Amino acid sequence: MTVLAVEPKNAGTAVKPVFAGLACWLDAVVLVIGPLLQVVVFLPETDARDTTARVAFWVAQSARIGLVMGSGLLAVPFLLGGSAILGALARVASRRLAWMGGILAK
């Protein structure tokens, strides 16, 4: 007959969160806004395979293309911040992997 004894885990070692309070919410905003701005960049993309047709579309829709280019430029700091946040989160599990990911992401 086998006896199985289950002992509770030691609750004395609490894991400290990487981001807490307002920083947690700001990080969530940065991680969401960057990719959303990047989606705006690819929305007006045409299916034209011909370069002249694509350039003609850009000329006809100059205001829309200006908005797209502006959102792409605005997305860059959010995407860089997002990679820094992901590196900080990965640092808890593996410091070397977080450094490699952070260096390669930038």
C-alpha positions as CSV (number, residue, x, y, z in Angstrom):
1,M,0.0,0.0,0.0
2,T,1.3,3.4,-1.0
3,V,0.9,6.5,1.2
4,L,0.8,9.9,-0.4
5,A,1.5,12.8,1.8
6,V,0.9,16.3,0.4
7,E,2.5,19.2,2.1
8,P,1.6,22.8,1.4
9,K,4.1,25.0,-0.4
10,N,6.0,27.5,1.7
11,A,4.2,30.8,1.3
12,G,7.1,32.7,2.8
13,T,8.7,33.5,-0.6
14,A,6.4,36.0,-2.2
15,V,7.3,37.2,-5.7
16,K,7.6,40.9,-6.0
17,P,5.8,42.3,-9.1
18,V,7.9,44.0,-11.8
19,F,5.5,46.9,-12.2
20,A,3.0,48.0,-9.6
21,G,0.5,50.8,-9.3
22,L,0.3,53.5,-12.0
23,A,3.3,52.0,-13.8
24,C,1.3,48.9,-14.4
25,W,-1.4,50.8,-16.2
26,L,1.0,53.0,-18.2
27,D,2.8,49.9,-19.4
28,A,-0.5,48.3,-20.5
29,V,-1.3,51.5,-22.4
30,V,2.1,51.5,-24.1
31,L,1.9,47.9,-25.0
32,V,-1.6,48.4,-26.6
33,I,-1.2,51.8,-28.4
34,G,2.0,50.9,-30.3
35,P,0.6,48.0,-32.2
36,L,-2.7,49.9,-32.8
37,L,-0.9,52.7,-34.4
38,Q,1.0,50.2,-36.5
39,V,-2.3,48.7,-37.6
40,V,-3.4,52.2,-38.8
41,V,-0.3,52.2,-41.1
42,F,-1.4,49.1,-43.0
43,L,-5.1,49.9,-43.3
44,P,-5.1,51.9,-46.5
45,E,-2.8,49.5,-48.3
46,T,-3.9,48.7,-51.8
47,D,-3.7,45.4,-53.6
48,A,-2.0,47.0,-56.6
49,R,1.0,45.0,-57.7
50,D,2.0,47.8,-60.1
51,T,4.2,50.5,-58.7
52,T,2.6,53.2,-60.8
53,A,-0.9,52.3,-59.6
54,R,0.3,52.4,-56.0
55,V,1.9,55.8,-56.5
56,A,-1.2,57.1,-58.2
57,F,-3.3,56.0,-55.2
58,W,-0.9,57.8,-52.9
59,V,-1.3,61.0,-54.9
60,A,-5.1,60.7,-55.0
61,Q,-5.3,60.1,-51.3
62,S,-2.6,62.5,-50.0
63,A,-4.4,63.5,-46.8
64,R,-5.0,59.8,-45.8
65,I,-1.4,58.9,-46.6
66,G,-0.2,61.8,-44.5
67,L,-2.2,60.5,-41.6
68,V,-0.8,57.0,-42.1
69,M,2.8,58.3,-42.2
70,G,2.2,60.4,-39.0
71,S,0.7,57.4,-37.2
72,G,3.7,55.3,-38.2
73,L,6.1,57.9,-36.9
74,L,4.1,58.2,-33.7
75,A,4.1,54.4,-33.2
76,V,7.9,54.2,-33.0
77,P,8.4,55.4,-29.4
78,F,5.5,53.2,-28.2
79,L,7.0,50.2,-29.9
80,L,10.5,50.9,-28.5
81,G,8.9,51.4,-25.0
82,G,7.0,48.1,-25.5
83,S,10.2,46.2,-26.2
84,A,11.8,47.7,-23.1
85,I,8.8,46.7,-21.0
86,L,8.9,43.1,-22.4
87,G,12.6,43.0,-21.6
88,A,11.9,44.0,-18.0
89,L,9.2,41.4,-17.7
90,A,11.4,38.7,-19.2
91,R,14.3,39.6,-16.9
92,V,12.4,38.0,-14.0
93,A,12.6,34.6,-15.6
94,S,15.9,34.8,-17.5
95,R,18.3,37.7,-17.3
96,R,20.4,36.6,-20.3
97,L,17.4,36.0,-22.5
98,A,16.0,39.4,-21.6
99,W,19.2,41.1,-22.5
100,M,19.5,39.3,-25.8
101,G,15.9,40.1,-26.7
102,G,16.2,43.7,-25.7
103,I,19.4,44.1,-27.8
104,L,18.0,42.4,-30.8
105,A,14.6,44.2,-30.7
106,K,16.3,47.6,-31.0
